[in-house]
């Protein structure tokens, strides 16, 4: 018999240097209006994480303790991407030449001293890819979550033992000839991803 009252923690990020408008922050306000707080008996908790090394770590740890989620789906923006990217792994690296929103860089080049080189995402990336593509949005799998806060957040969540994944979205398109997906398009893909995760949780 399936356990009731399962919960998915869904996060985006606040703006940071280079991205004064973060579409994932906007998603965290839009998705509850589309999905409500529950789907197929699974509850959603939507949160915006601070884009600082210390704040991100403390806030995600606090949310894992207080929410006690059965799955975690992080959303973040990457200005170099032209499509939505579902990340399949996090690496044990932290870029030190790119400060966070409060001007701080990580203390060391590794997220975990003497830790493993990488961690694989623990939600089914391929199934979520197909769900997102069913919305008509351009979506790909990626094995490069970078070495900034997005990668670090995924690293921590995988390490917590809670099934987790990270979704990178592009910055918002500028003008009619810009091929990056619009915010409504990204939102539609995000809805499909969350619905598929809820379905799998409820049937597990």
PyMOL commands that set and color helices and strands:
alter all, ss='L'
color gray80, all
select helices_A, chain A and resi 23-35+53-67+125-133+149-159+183-203
alter helices_A, ss='H'
color red, helices_A
select strands_A, chain A and resi 6-13+38-39+42-49+71-77+84-87+89-91+118-120+139-142+163-169
alter strands_A, ss='S'
color yellow, strands_A
deselect
rebuild
show_as cartoon
